[in-house]
Structures are given as C-alpha cells and as structure tokens.
Amino acid sequence: KCIVDEDNLWDLLNEFAFDAEDNARSYSPFEFTAKEFNDSENSEELWESFDVGIADGISKNITDRYNSYMGISNE
C-alpha cells in the first residue's frame, strides 16, 4: 500500500493521471468494466445484471423505434 502525504501527493496524482491516460489509449472502456466485474466477489451476479440491463435497453430501443415508425404513442 502507498501512504499519501504532503511529500508525495503531487507525484502520486501525476502518476495516476498518466497511468489512466495510458490505459485509455491501450484498452477499451469495456475492458475496465469487465475487469471490475471479474475481480468482484459477486462476479456472476454482476454479469447477469449487466446482461439483463443490455437486453432491457435493446428491447426498449426497438420498441420505441417500432412504435415511432408505426405511429404508436409511447405514453
């Protein structure tokens, strides 16, 4: 672990910022999400919730577009 104090705060913030910038160039945002999910104690539950959320979002988008095309109000 690193202990932050007045002597190293600037250096640590600088290091973290450049590490984050490097990661943004090297990895997709989804890879960070996947790593967090995979490293979690409840990884399977997170992935299941993520999949449900994706499916719900796709379904809503398709429904909205279909209804708009068909002239059906979403209200």
C-alpha positions in Angstrom: 0.0 0.0 0.0 1.0 3.6 -0.6 0.8 6.2 2.1 -0.1 9.6 0.7 1.4 12.6 2.4 2.4 16.2 1.5 5.7 15.0 0.2 4.4 12.5 -2.4 0.9 13.8 -3.2 1.9 15.6 -6.4 3.9 12.7 -7.6 1.2 10.2 -7.0 -1.5 12.3 -8.6 0.8 12.7 -11.6 1.5 9.0 -11.8 -2.2 8.1 -11.5 -3.2 10.6 -14.2 -0.6 9.4 -16.7 -1.4 5.7 -15.9 -5.1 6.5 -16.6 -4.3 8.3 -19.8 -2.1 5.4 -20.9 -4.8 2.9 -20.1 -7.3 4.9 -22.1 -5.1 4.5 -25.2 -4.4 0.9 -24.6 -7.8 -0.6 -23.5 -11.4 -0.1 -24.3 -13.7 1.3 -21.6 -15.5 -2.1 -21.5 -12.3 -3.9 -20.6 -12.2 -1.9 -17.3 -15.8 -2.8 -16.6 -15.1 -6.5 -17.3 -12.1 -6.5 -15.1 -14.1 -4.9 -12.2 -16.8 -7.5 -12.7 -14.4 -10.4 -12.9 -12.4 -9.3 -9.9 -15.6 -8.9 -7.8 -16.8 -11.5 -5.2 -20.2 -11.5 -6.8 -18.9 -11.6 -10.4 -21.7 -13.9 -11.7 -24.4 -11.7 -10.3 -22.9 -8.6 -11.9 -22.6 -10.2 -15.3 -26.2 -11.5 -15.1 -27.5 -8.0 -14.1 -25.4 -6.5 -16.9 -26.8 -8.9 -19.4 -30.4 -8.2 -18.2 -29.7 -4.4 -18.5 -28.4 -4.7 -22.0 -31.4 -6.8 -23.1 -33.8 -4.4 -21.5 -32.1 -1.4 -23.2 -32.2 -3.1 -26.6 -35.8 -4.1 -26.1 -36.8 -0.5 -25.2 -34.9 0.9 -28.1 -36.5 -1.4 -30.6 -40.0 -0.9 -29.1 -39.6 2.9 -29.2 -38.4 2.8 -32.8 -41.1 0.3 -33.9 -43.8 2.4 -32.2 -42.5 5.6 -33.7 -42.5 4.0 -37.2 -46.0 2.6 -36.7 -47.3 5.9 -35.3 -48.0 4.4 -31.9 -47.6 6.7 -28.9 -45.2 5.5 -26.1 -47.3 7.2 -23.4 
